């Protein structure tokens, strides 16, 4: 019997060392894309997909995440007294219903597989989703909603979101071997963790969204720590493939790796440009900054940020002018 996906796990115990000193006292998941924390963005993605129970696997110094998804009586009272109805409405619509959130601890940083395993008692014997909060998917409908559609079409099983990467980058990721394509989804014939370019079965990489069956917990328990003393979820999935189907979805959308500084900056640019209240003004500011650096070719940015900037250069939308070349 195929069960609906109503629970989602958010591993948020990481230390965020790549963003020090910003993350010395603040969780990396609370870093903002424009004015919305990363964790809020992925929670909204989950709720759009029909998730009803939000499970956060936290660590020390992460209590602010729990506070973020709770009522703030003093703030709400002040907004109400000052007639700030729009801001109050934003807070209220972001707030999960009573009993919708659960929090558990990962006492040691033992990897993604171990973090997911820490949620086993809250998940129970049901299929569930996993969303990595530093991987922000810009998609409509959201990435997880697309995955749930594939889950339903394929009659259950396990579903993994994938995307293409450059062949010289496959050694950095878990890579899947596709077969039996149907539109943009397929059956997974094999998975390889960080293969060499020569041994990679494809350039389709696992990109931070999963739908998993509860049997994954037993497979995680069998795993021995690998490199860095971490328990990898990919190894557990490879073992589960011996008895269960895995499907891949090459989702429609764009991923921003906000665990990386350039990916984080690119996400802020991309999301800000689409804001009705900020887009036009930010476009002009960005064009001025680029012009002051002698145009696009002198901008030292990642490939994904360069893509955004090249699109901006040719943009003819109202309120925008071509950037200096």
KOLDO-306757 format. One record per residue (C-alpha): residue number from 1; residue in three letters; x, y, z. Coordinates in Angstrom, 2 decimals, padded with zeros to 5 digits, always signed. Example, Ala and Ser with C-alpha at 12.3 -4.5 7.8 and 13.67 -1.06 7.14 Angstrom:
<atom seq="1" type="ALA" xx="+012.30" yy="-004.50" zz="+007.80"/>
<atom seq="2" type="SER" xx="+013.67" yy="-001.06" zz="+007.14"/>
This chain:
<atom seq="1" type="UNK" xx="+000.00" yy="+000.00" zz="+000.00"/>
<atom seq="2" type="UNK" xx="+001.35" yy="+003.41" zz="-001.01"/>
<atom seq="3" type="UNK" xx="+001.31" yy="+005.93" zz="+001.84"/>
<atom seq="4" type="UNK" xx="+001.17" yy="+009.71" zz="+001.23"/>
<atom seq="5" type="UNK" xx="+004.16" yy="+011.89" zz="+002.10"/>
<atom seq="6" type="UNK" xx="+003.14" yy="+013.92" zz="+005.14"/>
<atom seq="7" type="UNK" xx="+006.41" yy="+014.17" zz="+007.14"/>
<atom seq="8" type="UNK" xx="+009.64" yy="+015.96" zz="+006.29"/>
<atom seq="9" type="UNK" xx="+013.02" yy="+015.93" zz="+008.00"/>
<atom seq="10" type="UNK" xx="+015.26" yy="+019.00" zz="+008.01"/>
<atom seq="11" type="UNK" xx="+018.88" yy="+018.31" zz="+009.07"/>
<atom seq="12" type="UNK" xx="+019.97" yy="+021.59" zz="+010.69"/>
<atom seq="13" type="UNK" xx="+022.74" yy="+020.51" zz="+013.06"/>
<atom seq="14" type="UNK" xx="+025.68" yy="+021.63" zz="+010.90"/>
<atom seq="15" type="UNK" xx="+028.20" yy="+024.12" zz="+012.23"/>
<atom seq="16" type="UNK" xx="+028.30" yy="+026.39" zz="+009.19"/>
<atom seq="17" type="UNK" xx="+032.06" yy="+026.88" zz="+009.38"/>
<atom seq="18" type="UNK" xx="+032.24" yy="+028.20" zz="+005.80"/>
<atom seq="19" type="UNK" xx="+030.30" yy="+031.29" zz="+006.91"/>
<atom seq="20" type="UNK" xx="+032.29" yy="+032.23" zz="+010.00"/>
<atom seq="21" type="UNK" xx="+032.22" yy="+034.68" zz="+011.70"/>
<atom seq="22" type="UNK" xx="+028.54" yy="+035.19" zz="+010.73"/>
<atom seq="23" type="UNK" xx="+027.64" yy="+031.74" zz="+012.06"/>
<atom seq="24" type="UNK" xx="+029.61" yy="+031.95" zz="+015.29"/>
<atom seq="25" type="UNK" xx="+026.43" yy="+032.61" zz="+017.28"/>
<atom seq="26" type="UNK" xx="+023.74" yy="+032.28" zz="+014.59"/>
<atom seq="27" type="UNK" xx="+022.78" yy="+029.05" zz="+012.77"/>
<atom seq="28" type="UNK" xx="+023.67" yy="+029.07" zz="+009.08"/>
<atom seq="29" type="UNK" xx="+020.06" yy="+028.06" zz="+008.38"/>
<atom seq="30" type="UNK" xx="+018.99" yy="+031.50" zz="+009.63"/>
<atom seq="31" type="UNK" xx="+021.08" yy="+033.34" zz="+007.06"/>
<atom seq="32" type="UNK" xx="+018.68" yy="+035.22" zz="+004.82"/>
<atom seq="33" type="UNK" xx="+018.05" yy="+035.26" zz="+001.10"/>
<atom seq="34" type="UNK" xx="+016.93" yy="+038.88" zz="+000.87"/>
<atom seq="35" type="UNK" xx="+014.72" yy="+038.93" zz="+003.99"/>
<atom seq="36" type="UNK" xx="+013.76" yy="+035.28" zz="+004.45"/>
<atom seq="37" type="UNK" xx="+015.86" yy="+032.71" zz="+006.36"/>
<atom seq="38" type="UNK" xx="+017.06" yy="+029.67" zz="+004.40"/>
<atom seq="39" type="UNK" xx="+015.13" yy="+027.35" zz="+006.71"/>
<atom seq="40" type="UNK" xx="+011.91" yy="+029.30" zz="+006.09"/>
<atom seq="41" type="UNK" xx="+012.32" yy="+028.92" zz="+002.32"/>
<atom seq="42" type="UNK" xx="+012.64" yy="+025.12" zz="+002.47"/>
<atom seq="43" type="UNK" xx="+009.79" yy="+024.82" zz="+005.00"/>
<atom seq="44" type="UNK" xx="+007.55" yy="+026.72" zz="+002.58"/>
<atom seq="45" type="UNK" xx="+008.62" yy="+024.32" zz="-000.17"/>
<atom seq="46" type="UNK" xx="+007.67" yy="+021.37" zz="+002.05"/>
<atom seq="47" type="UNK" xx="+004.29" yy="+022.81" zz="+003.02"/>
<atom seq="48" type="UNK" xx="+003.47" yy="+023.53" zz="-000.63"/>
<atom seq="49" type="UNK" xx="+004.05" yy="+019.81" zz="-001.30"/>
<atom seq="50" type="UNK" xx="+001.51" yy="+018.78" zz="+001.34"/>
<atom seq="51" type="UNK" xx="+003.85" yy="+018.17" zz="+004.29"/>
<atom seq="52" type="UNK" xx="+002.02" yy="+018.37" zz="+007.61"/>
<atom seq="53" type="UNK" xx="+004.70" yy="+017.38" zz="+010.16"/>
<atom seq="54" type="UNK" xx="+008.01" yy="+019.29" zz="+010.16"/>
<atom seq="55" type="UNK" xx="+010.86" yy="+017.45" zz="+011.92"/>
<atom seq="56" type="UNK" xx="+014.05" yy="+019.40" zz="+012.66"/>
<atom seq="57" type="UNK" xx="+017.27" yy="+017.59" zz="+013.59"/>
<atom seq="58" type="UNK" xx="+019.16" yy="+020.25" zz="+015.51"/>
<atom seq="59" type="UNK" xx="+022.40" yy="+020.64" zz="+017.45"/>
<atom seq="60" type="UNK" xx="+023.77" yy="+022.91" zz="+020.12"/>
<atom seq="61" type="UNK" xx="+023.17" yy="+026.65" zz="+019.68"/>
<atom seq="62" type="UNK" xx="+020.24" yy="+026.04" zz="+017.31"/>
<atom seq="63" type="UNK" xx="+017.39" yy="+027.07" zz="+019.61"/>
<atom seq="64" type="UNK" xx="+016.76" yy="+030.19" zz="+017.51"/>
<atom seq="65" type="UNK" xx="+015.37" yy="+027.91" zz="+014.77"/>
<atom seq="66" type="UNK" xx="+012.76" yy="+026.62" zz="+017.21"/>
<atom seq="67" type="UNK" xx="+011.99" yy="+030.20" zz="+018.25"/>
<atom seq="68" type="UNK" xx="+011.56" yy="+031.20" zz="+014.60"/>
<atom seq="69" type="UNK" xx="+008.69" yy="+028.73" zz="+014.21"/>
<atom seq="70" type="UNK" xx="+006.99" yy="+029.81" zz="+017.44"/>
<atom seq="71" type="UNK" xx="+004.80" yy="+032.77" zz="+018.35"/>
<atom seq="72" type="UNK" xx="+006.55" yy="+035.99" zz="+019.38"/>
<atom seq="73" type="UNK" xx="+003.97" yy="+037.62" zz="+021.63"/>
<atom seq="74" type="UNK" xx="+005.86" yy="+040.85" zz="+022.37"/>
<atom seq="75" type="UNK" xx="+006.69" yy="+041.44" zz="+018.71"/>
<atom seq="76" type="UNK" xx="+003.17" yy="+040.62" zz="+017.55"/>
<atom seq="77" type="UNK" xx="+001.66" yy="+042.87" zz="+020.23"/>
<atom seq="78" type="UNK" xx="+003.91" yy="+045.75" zz="+019.21"/>
<atom seq="79" type="UNK" xx="+003.06" yy="+045.33" zz="+015.51"/>
<atom seq="80" type="UNK" xx="-000.64" yy="+045.23" zz="+016.34"/>
<atom seq="81" type="UNK" xx="-000.44" yy="+048.42" zz="+018.44"/>
<atom seq="82" type="UNK" xx="+001.46" yy="+050.21" zz="+015.66"/>
<atom seq="83" type="UNK" xx="-000.99" yy="+049.12" zz="+012.99"/>
<atom seq="84" type="UNK" xx="+001.62" yy="+047.08" zz="+011.11"/>
<atom seq="85" type="UNK" xx="-000.98" yy="+044.73" zz="+009.65"/>
<atom seq="86" type="UNK" xx="+001.09" yy="+043.62" zz="+006.66"/>
<atom seq="87" type="UNK" xx="+004.07" yy="+042.57" zz="+008.79"/>
<atom seq="88" type="UNK" xx="+001.74" yy="+040.85" zz="+011.26"/>
<atom seq="89" type="UNK" xx="+000.06" yy="+038.93" zz="+008.45"/>
<atom seq="90" type="UNK" xx="+003.46" yy="+037.76" zz="+007.18"/>
<atom seq="91" type="UNK" xx="+004.36" yy="+036.40" zz="+010.61"/>
<atom seq="92" type="UNK" xx="+001.03" yy="+034.66" zz="+011.00"/>
<atom seq="93" type="UNK" xx="+001.07" yy="+032.97" zz="+007.60"/>
<atom seq="94" type="UNK" xx="+004.62" yy="+031.68" zz="+008.19"/>
<atom seq="95" type="UNK" xx="+003.70" yy="+030.11" zz="+011.53"/>
<atom seq="96" type="UNK" xx="+003.08" yy="+026.33" zz="+011.48"/>
<atom seq="97" type="UNK" xx="-000.04" yy="+025.10" zz="+013.23"/>
<atom seq="98" type="UNK" xx="+000.18" yy="+023.84" zz="+016.80"/>
<atom seq="99" type="UNK" xx="+001.76" yy="+020.40" zz="+016.94"/>
<atom seq="100" type="UNK" xx="+003.12" yy="+020.58" zz="+013.39"/>
<atom seq="101" type="UNK" xx="+006.78" yy="+020.91" zz="+014.41"/>
<atom seq="102" type="UNK" xx="+009.08" yy="+018.51" zz="+016.27"/>
<atom seq="103" type="UNK" xx="+012.71" yy="+018.93" zz="+017.28"/>
<atom seq="104" type="UNK" xx="+015.34" yy="+016.31" zz="+018.09"/>
<atom seq="105" type="UNK" xx="+019.09" yy="+016.52" zz="+018.68"/>
<atom seq="106" type="UNK" xx="+022.09" yy="+015.17" zz="+016.81"/>
<atom seq="107" type="UNK" xx="+024.63" yy="+015.32" zz="+019.62"/>
<atom seq="108" type="UNK" xx="+027.66" yy="+014.74" zz="+017.39"/>
<atom seq="109" type="UNK" xx="+028.34" yy="+015.81" zz="+013.77"/>
<atom seq="110" type="UNK" xx="+028.38" yy="+012.30" zz="+012.30"/>
<atom seq="111" type="UNK" xx="+027.08" yy="+013.07" zz="+008.83"/>
<atom seq="112" type="UNK" xx="+023.82" yy="+013.36" zz="+006.93"/>
<atom seq="113" type="UNK" xx="+022.95" yy="+009.68" zz="+007.28"/>
<atom seq="114" type="UNK" xx="+023.25" yy="+009.88" zz="+011.05"/>
<atom seq="115" type="UNK" xx="+021.22" yy="+013.11" zz="+011.18"/>
<atom seq="116" type="UNK" xx="+018.36" yy="+011.45" zz="+009.31"/>
<atom seq="117" type="UNK" xx="+018.59" yy="+008.40" zz="+011.59"/>
<atom seq="118" type="UNK" xx="+018.15" yy="+010.69" zz="+014.61"/>
<atom seq="119" type="UNK" xx="+014.61" yy="+011.43" zz="+013.38"/>
<atom seq="120" type="UNK" xx="+013.57" yy="+007.76" zz="+013.21"/>
<atom seq="121" type="UNK" xx="+011.23" yy="+007.78" zz="+016.23"/>
<atom seq="122" type="UNK" xx="+009.47" yy="+010.92" zz="+015.05"/>
<atom seq="123" type="UNK" xx="+009.06" yy="+009.62" zz="+011.51"/>
<atom seq="124" type="UNK" xx="+007.87" yy="+006.17" zz="+012.55"/>
<atom seq="125" type="UNK" xx="+006.90" yy="+003.57" zz="+009.95"/>
<atom seq="126" type="UNK" xx="+005.98" yy="+006.04" zz="+007.19"/>
<atom seq="127" type="UNK" xx="+007.66" yy="+007.34" zz="+004.05"/>
<atom seq="128" type="UNK" xx="+009.09" yy="+010.82" zz="+004.51"/>
<atom seq="129" type="UNK" xx="+010.88" yy="+013.63" zz="+002.75"/>
<atom seq="130" type="UNK" xx="+014.32" yy="+015.06" zz="+003.50"/>
<atom seq="131" type="UNK" xx="+015.19" yy="+018.64" zz="+002.57"/>
<atom seq="132" type="UNK" xx="+018.69" yy="+020.06" zz="+003.01"/>
<atom seq="133" type="UNK" xx="+018.19" yy="+023.70" zz="+004.06"/>
<atom seq="134" type="UNK" xx="+021.34" yy="+025.04" zz="+002.42"/>
<atom seq="135" type="UNK" xx="+020.21" yy="+023.76" zz="-001.00"/>
<atom seq="136" type="UNK" xx="+017.65" yy="+026.30" zz="-002.21"/>
<atom seq="137" type="UNK" xx="+015.58" yy="+025.22" zz="-005.19"/>
<atom seq="138" type="UNK" xx="+014.03" yy="+028.00" zz="-007.24"/>
<atom seq="139" type="UNK" xx="+011.19" yy="+026.20" zz="-008.99"/>
<atom seq="140" type="UNK" xx="+007.48" yy="+026.53" zz="-009.73"/>
<atom seq="141" type="UNK" xx="+005.95" yy="+024.30" zz="-008.56"/>
<atom seq="142" type="UNK" xx="+008.52" yy="+023.60" zz="-005.86"/>
<atom seq="143" type="UNK" xx="+011.02" yy="+020.78" zz="-006.21"/>
<atom seq="144" type="UNK" xx="+009.41" yy="+018.63" zz="-003.51"/>
<atom seq="145" type="UNK" xx="+005.95" yy="+019.07" zz="-005.05"/>
<atom seq="146" type="UNK" xx="+007.38" yy="+017.80" zz="-008.34"/>
<atom seq="147" type="UNK" xx="+008.89" yy="+014.84" zz="-006.47"/>
<atom seq="148" type="UNK" xx="+005.59" yy="+013.98" zz="-004.81"/>
<atom seq="149" type="UNK" xx="+003.98" yy="+013.91" zz="-008.28"/>
<atom seq="150" type="UNK" xx="+006.63" yy="+011.42" zz="-009.45"/>
<atom seq="151" type="UNK" xx="+006.17" yy="+009.38" zz="-006.26"/>
<atom seq="152" type="UNK" xx="+002.47" yy="+009.10" zz="-007.05"/>
<atom seq="153" type="UNK" xx="+003.02" yy="+008.35" zz="-010.74"/>
<atom seq="154" type="UNK" xx="+005.56" yy="+005.64" zz="-009.98"/>
<atom seq="155" type="UNK" xx="+003.43" yy="+004.00" zz="-007.32"/>
<atom seq="156" type="UNK" xx="+005.64" yy="+004.84" zz="-004.36"/>
<atom seq="157" type="UNK" xx="+009.22" yy="+003.77" zz="-003.73"/>
<atom seq="158" type="UNK" xx="+012.03" yy="+006.22" zz="-003.12"/>
<atom seq="159" type="UNK" xx="+012.54" yy="+009.42" zz="-005.13"/>
<atom seq="160" type="UNK" xx="+015.70" yy="+011.53" zz="-005.42"/>
<atom seq="161" type="UNK" xx="+015.99" yy="+014.96" zz="-007.05"/>
<atom seq="162" type="UNK" xx="+018.91" yy="+015.20" zz="-009.46"/>
<atom seq="163" type="UNK" xx="+020.45" yy="+017.76" zz="-011.75"/>
<atom seq="164" type="UNK" xx="+023.24" yy="+017.88" zz="-014.29"/>
<atom seq="165" type="UNK" xx="+026.72" yy="+019.06" zz="-013.45"/>
<atom seq="166" type="UNK" xx="+029.89" yy="+019.46" zz="-015.48"/>
<atom seq="167" type="UNK" xx="+031.70" yy="+016.16" zz="-016.01"/>
<atom seq="168" type="UNK" xx="+034.83" yy="+017.49" zz="-014.34"/>
<atom seq="169" type="UNK" xx="+032.78" yy="+018.09" zz="-011.17"/>
<atom seq="170" type="UNK" xx="+031.16" yy="+014.64" zz="-010.74"/>
<atom seq="171" type="UNK" xx="+033.86" yy="+013.57" zz="-008.26"/>
<atom seq="172" type="UNK" xx="+032.35" yy="+015.95" zz="-005.70"/>
<atom seq="173" type="UNK" xx="+028.89" yy="+014.36" zz="-005.56"/>
<atom seq="174" type="UNK" xx="+026.74" yy="+011.27" zz="-005.39"/>
<atom seq="175" type="UNK" xx="+025.93" yy="+010.28" zz="-008.99"/>
<atom seq="176" type="UNK" xx="+023.08" yy="+008.14" zz="-010.34"/>
<atom seq="177" type="UNK" xx="+022.76" yy="+005.84" zz="-013.36"/>
<atom seq="178" type="UNK" xx="+019.39" yy="+006.45" zz="-015.10"/>
<atom seq="179" type="UNK" xx="+017.23" yy="+004.02" zz="-017.05"/>
<atom seq="180" type="UNK" xx="+013.59" yy="+003.85" zz="-018.19"/>
<atom seq="181" type="UNK" xx="+013.10" yy="+007.60" zz="-018.71"/>
<atom seq="182" type="UNK" xx="+009.52" yy="+008.90" zz="-018.60"/>
<atom seq="183" type="UNK" xx="+009.45" yy="+012.61" zz="-019.36"/>
<atom seq="184" type="UNK" xx="+011.93" yy="+014.04" zz="-016.83"/>
<atom seq="185" type="UNK" xx="+011.99" yy="+011.12" zz="-014.37"/>
<atom seq="186" type="UNK" xx="+013.53" yy="+007.66" zz="-014.51"/>
<atom seq="187" type="UNK" xx="+014.40" yy="+004.51" zz="-012.61"/>
<atom seq="188" type="UNK" xx="+017.79" yy="+004.53" zz="-010.90"/>
<atom seq="189" type="UNK" xx="+019.94" yy="+001.56" zz="-011.89"/>
<atom seq="190" type="UNK" xx="+022.88" yy="+002.42" zz="-009.64"/>
<atom seq="191" type="UNK" xx="+024.36" yy="+005.09" zz="-007.39"/>
<atom seq="192" type="UNK" xx="+028.02" yy="+005.94" zz="-006.92"/>
<atom seq="193" type="UNK" xx="+029.42" yy="+008.24" zz="-004.23"/>
<atom seq="194" type="UNK" xx="+032.04" yy="+010.68" zz="-005.59"/>
<atom seq="195" type="UNK" xx="+033.16" yy="+008.70" zz="-008.66"/>
<atom seq="196" type="UNK" xx="+036.04" yy="+009.64" zz="-010.92"/>
<atom seq="197" type="UNK" xx="+035.05" yy="+011.20" zz="-014.21"/>
<atom seq="198" type="UNK" xx="+035.98" yy="+007.97" zz="-016.00"/>
<atom seq="199" type="UNK" xx="+033.85" yy="+005.80" zz="-013.68"/>
<atom seq="200" type="UNK" xx="+030.81" yy="+008.06" zz="-013.37"/>
<atom seq="201" type="UNK" xx="+027.65" yy="+006.44" zz="-014.82"/>
<atom seq="202" type="UNK" xx="+026.26" yy="+009.89" zz="-015.75"/>
<atom seq="203" type="UNK" xx="+026.62" yy="+013.54" zz="-014.81"/>
<atom seq="204" type="UNK" xx="+023.33" yy="+013.51" zz="-012.89"/>
<atom seq="205" type="UNK" xx="+024.06" yy="+014.36" zz="-009.26"/>
<atom seq="206" type="UNK" xx="+021.96" yy="+014.03" zz="-006.11"/>
<atom seq="207" type="UNK" xx="+020.89" yy="+017.54" zz="-005.21"/>
<atom seq="208" type="UNK" xx="+019.52" yy="+017.74" zz="-001.68"/>
<atom seq="209" type="UNK" xx="+015.92" yy="+016.50" zz="-001.84"/>
<atom seq="210" type="UNK" xx="+014.81" yy="+012.94" zz="-001.03"/>
<atom seq="211" type="UNK" xx="+011.64" yy="+010.92" zz="-000.52"/>
<atom seq="212" type="UNK" xx="+012.58" yy="+007.80" zz="+001.44"/>
<atom seq="213" type="UNK" xx="+010.85" yy="+004.75" zz="+002.80"/>
<atom seq="214" type="UNK" xx="+011.22" yy="+004.03" zz="+006.54"/>
<atom seq="215" type="UNK" xx="+013.36" yy="+000.95" zz="+005.87"/>
<atom seq="216" type="UNK" xx="+016.22" yy="+003.38" zz="+005.25"/>
<atom seq="217" type="UNK" xx="+016.70" yy="+003.68" zz="+009.02"/>
<atom seq="218" type="UNK" xx="+017.70" yy="+000.01" zz="+009.36"/>
<atom seq="219" type="UNK" xx="+020.20" yy="+000.45" zz="+006.51"/>
<atom seq="220" type="UNK" xx="+021.70" yy="+003.54" zz="+008.17"/>
<atom seq="221" type="UNK" xx="+022.20" yy="+001.56" zz="+011.39"/>
<atom seq="222" type="UNK" xx="+024.35" yy="-000.92" zz="+009.46"/>
<atom seq="223" type="UNK" xx="+026.65" yy="+001.74" zz="+008.06"/>
<atom seq="224" type="UNK" xx="+030.12" yy="+002.21" zz="+009.44"/>
<atom seq="225" type="UNK" xx="+031.58" yy="+005.72" zz="+009.50"/>
<atom seq="226" type="UNK" xx="+033.42" yy="+006.59" zz="+006.33"/>
<atom seq="227" type="UNK" xx="+035.67" yy="+009.50" zz="+005.42"/>
<atom seq="228" type="UNK" xx="+035.77" yy="+012.13" zz="+008.15"/>
<atom seq="229" type="UNK" xx="+034.02" yy="+009.77" zz="+010.55"/>
<atom seq="230" type="UNK" xx="+030.65" yy="+010.46" zz="+008.92"/>
<atom seq="231" type="UNK" xx="+027.80" yy="+008.09" zz="+008.08"/>
<atom seq="232" type="UNK" xx="+026.73" yy="+008.70" zz="+004.49"/>
<atom seq="233" type="UNK" xx="+023.10" yy="+008.49" zz="+003.37"/>
<atom seq="234" type="UNK" xx="+024.19" yy="+007.45" zz="-000.14"/>
<atom seq="235" type="UNK" xx="+025.74" yy="+004.23" zz="+001.17"/>
<atom seq="236" type="UNK" xx="+022.49" yy="+003.35" zz="+002.96"/>
<atom seq="237" type="UNK" xx="+020.45" yy="+004.10" zz="-000.17"/>
<atom seq="238" type="UNK" xx="+022.71" yy="+001.86" zz="-002.27"/>
<atom seq="239" type="UNK" xx="+021.98" yy="-001.02" zz="+000.12"/>
<atom seq="240" type="UNK" xx="+018.25" yy="-000.30" zz="+000.14"/>
<atom seq="241" type="UNK" xx="+018.24" yy="-000.43" zz="-003.67"/>
<atom seq="242" type="UNK" xx="+018.70" yy="-004.20" zz="-003.39"/>
<atom seq="243" type="UNK" xx="+015.11" yy="-004.53" zz="-002.14"/>
<atom seq="244" type="UNK" xx="+013.29" yy="-001.31" zz="-003.12"/>
<atom seq="245" type="UNK" xx="+012.84" yy="+000.85" zz="-006.21"/>
<atom seq="246" type="UNK" xx="+014.56" yy="+004.19" zz="-006.49"/>
<atom seq="247" type="UNK" xx="+013.49" yy="+006.86" zz="-008.96"/>
<atom seq="248" type="UNK" xx="+015.23" yy="+010.04" zz="-010.04"/>
<atom seq="249" type="UNK" xx="+013.65" yy="+013.36" zz="-010.97"/>
<atom seq="250" type="UNK" xx="+015.50" yy="+015.87" zz="-013.13"/>
<atom seq="251" type="UNK" xx="+013.35" yy="+018.63" zz="-011.73"/>
<atom seq="252" type="UNK" xx="+012.40" yy="+021.83" zz="-013.50"/>
<atom seq="253" type="UNK" xx="+014.16" yy="+024.63" zz="-011.69"/>
<atom seq="254" type="UNK" xx="+017.48" yy="+025.94" zz="-010.45"/>
<atom seq="255" type="UNK" xx="+019.52" yy="+025.00" zz="-007.37"/>
<atom seq="256" type="UNK" xx="+021.54" yy="+027.47" zz="-005.34"/>
<atom seq="257" type="UNK" xx="+024.07" yy="+025.92" zz="-002.97"/>
<atom seq="258" type="UNK" xx="+023.77" yy="+028.37" zz="-000.09"/>
<atom seq="259" type="UNK" xx="+026.33" yy="+026.43" zz="+001.91"/>
<atom seq="260" type="UNK" xx="+028.82" yy="+028.08" zz="-000.45"/>
<atom seq="261" type="UNK" xx="+029.41" yy="+031.83" zz="-000.35"/>
<atom seq="262" type="UNK" xx="+029.14" yy="+032.36" zz="-004.11"/>
<atom seq="263" type="UNK" xx="+026.01" yy="+030.22" zz="-004.31"/>
<atom seq="264" type="UNK" xx="+024.53" yy="+032.20" zz="-001.44"/>
<atom seq="265" type="UNK" xx="+025.30" yy="+035.51" zz="-003.16"/>
<atom seq="266" type="UNK" xx="+023.85" yy="+034.21" zz="-006.43"/>
<atom seq="267" type="UNK" xx="+020.63" yy="+033.19" zz="-004.66"/>
<atom seq="268" type="UNK" xx="+020.27" yy="+036.67" zz="-003.17"/>
<atom seq="269" type="UNK" xx="+020.71" yy="+038.25" zz="-006.60"/>
<atom seq="270" type="UNK" xx="+018.27" yy="+035.89" zz="-008.32"/>
<atom seq="271" type="UNK" xx="+015.54" yy="+036.16" zz="-005.66"/>
<atom seq="272" type="UNK" xx="+015.92" yy="+039.93" zz="-005.25"/>
<atom seq="273" type="UNK" xx="+015.55" yy="+040.58" zz="-008.98"/>
<atom seq="274" type="UNK" xx="+012.17" yy="+038.83" zz="-008.97"/>
<atom seq="275" type="UNK" xx="+010.74" yy="+040.80" zz="-006.04"/>
<atom seq="276" type="UNK" xx="+008.02" yy="+043.23" zz="-007.06"/>
<atom seq="277" type="UNK" xx="+008.99" yy="+045.60" zz="-004.26"/>
<atom seq="278" type="UNK" xx="+012.75" yy="+045.46" zz="-004.85"/>
<atom seq="279" type="UNK" xx="+013.45" yy="+044.14" zz="-008.33"/>
<atom seq="280" type="UNK" xx="+013.57" yy="+047.33" zz="-010.38"/>
<atom seq="281" type="UNK" xx="+015.54" yy="+049.35" zz="-007.81"/>
<atom seq="282" type="UNK" xx="+017.95" yy="+046.48" zz="-007.11"/>
<atom seq="283" type="UNK" xx="+018.48" yy="+045.98" zz="-010.84"/>
<atom seq="284" type="UNK" xx="+019.66" yy="+049.57" zz="-011.12"/>
<atom seq="285" type="UNK" xx="+021.91" yy="+049.28" zz="-008.07"/>
<atom seq="286" type="UNK" xx="+023.43" yy="+046.08" zz="-009.42"/>
<atom seq="287" type="UNK" xx="+024.03" yy="+047.65" zz="-012.80"/>
<atom seq="288" type="UNK" xx="+025.77" yy="+050.59" zz="-011.14"/>
<atom seq="289" type="UNK" xx="+028.02" yy="+048.26" zz="-009.14"/>
<atom seq="290" type="UNK" xx="+028.94" yy="+046.29" zz="-012.25"/>
<atom seq="291" type="UNK" xx="+029.64" yy="+049.46" zz="-014.22"/>
<atom seq="292" type="UNK" xx="+031.96" yy="+050.69" zz="-011.47"/>
<atom seq="293" type="UNK" xx="+033.95" yy="+047.46" zz="-011.88"/>
<atom seq="294" type="UNK" xx="+034.44" yy="+048.08" zz="-015.61"/>
<atom seq="295" type="UNK" xx="+031.65" yy="+045.80" zz="-016.74"/>
<atom seq="296" type="UNK" xx="+030.91" yy="+042.11" zz="-016.69"/>
<atom seq="297" type="UNK" xx="+034.22" yy="+040.63" zz="-017.79"/>
<atom seq="298" type="UNK" xx="+036.04" yy="+041.98" zz="-014.75"/>
<atom seq="299" type="UNK" xx="+033.52" yy="+040.50" zz="-012.31"/>
<atom seq="300" type="UNK" xx="+035.19" yy="+037.60" zz="-010.49"/>
<atom seq="301" type="UNK" xx="+032.20" yy="+035.37" zz="-009.81"/>
<atom seq="302" type="UNK" xx="+031.06" yy="+031.78" zz="-010.04"/>
<atom seq="303" type="UNK" xx="+029.59" yy="+030.38" zz="-013.24"/>
<atom seq="304" type="UNK" xx="+026.05" yy="+030.53" zz="-011.87"/>
<atom seq="305" type="UNK" xx="+026.41" yy="+034.16" zz="-010.79"/>
<atom seq="306" type="UNK" xx="+027.87" yy="+035.03" zz="-014.18"/>
<atom seq="307" type="UNK" xx="+024.82" yy="+033.48" zz="-015.81"/>
<atom seq="308" type="UNK" xx="+022.53" yy="+035.76" zz="-013.82"/>
<atom seq="309" type="UNK" xx="+024.64" yy="+038.78" zz="-014.66"/>
<atom seq="310" type="UNK" xx="+024.73" yy="+037.96" zz="-018.40"/>
<atom seq="311" type="UNK" xx="+020.93" yy="+037.61" zz="-018.37"/>
<atom seq="312" type="UNK" xx="+020.71" yy="+040.96" zz="-016.64"/>
<atom seq="313" type="UNK" xx="+022.97" yy="+042.56" zz="-019.24"/>
<atom seq="314" type="UNK" xx="+020.56" yy="+041.71" zz="-022.01"/>
<atom seq="315" type="UNK" xx="+017.40" yy="+042.42" zz="-020.02"/>
<atom seq="316" type="UNK" xx="+014.91" yy="+044.77" zz="-021.67"/>
<atom seq="317" type="UNK" xx="+012.26" yy="+044.73" zz="-018.94"/>
<atom seq="318" type="UNK" xx="+010.62" yy="+048.03" zz="-017.94"/>
<atom seq="319" type="UNK" xx="+012.57" yy="+049.87" zz="-015.29"/>
<atom seq="320" type="UNK" xx="+015.87" yy="+048.33" zz="-016.34"/>
<atom seq="321" type="UNK" xx="+018.65" yy="+049.56" zz="-018.58"/>
<atom seq="322" type="UNK" xx="+021.44" yy="+047.61" zz="-020.16"/>
<atom seq="323" type="UNK" xx="+024.50" yy="+047.29" zz="-018.00"/>
<atom seq="324" type="UNK" xx="+027.67" yy="+048.93" zz="-019.17"/>
<atom seq="325" type="UNK" xx="+029.92" yy="+046.67" zz="-021.16"/>
